Amino acid sequence: MSMRGIFGFIGLSLGGWVGWWLGAFVGITTAVVLSSIFSGIGLWGARWIGKEYLE
């Protein structure tokens, strides 16, 4: 597995956690939706960082 992949996995996990934490204040459905959205944002951001700083 490449470093970009590892960064992507970490960003995906952290983004999902943040989205779940924020959405849990409203309800379970909001937590699921925000977790999905923030997972995508975390994946994109982490892979961008990996591309910019590791290549």
Order of alpha helices (4+ residues) and beta strands (2+ residues): alpha-alpha
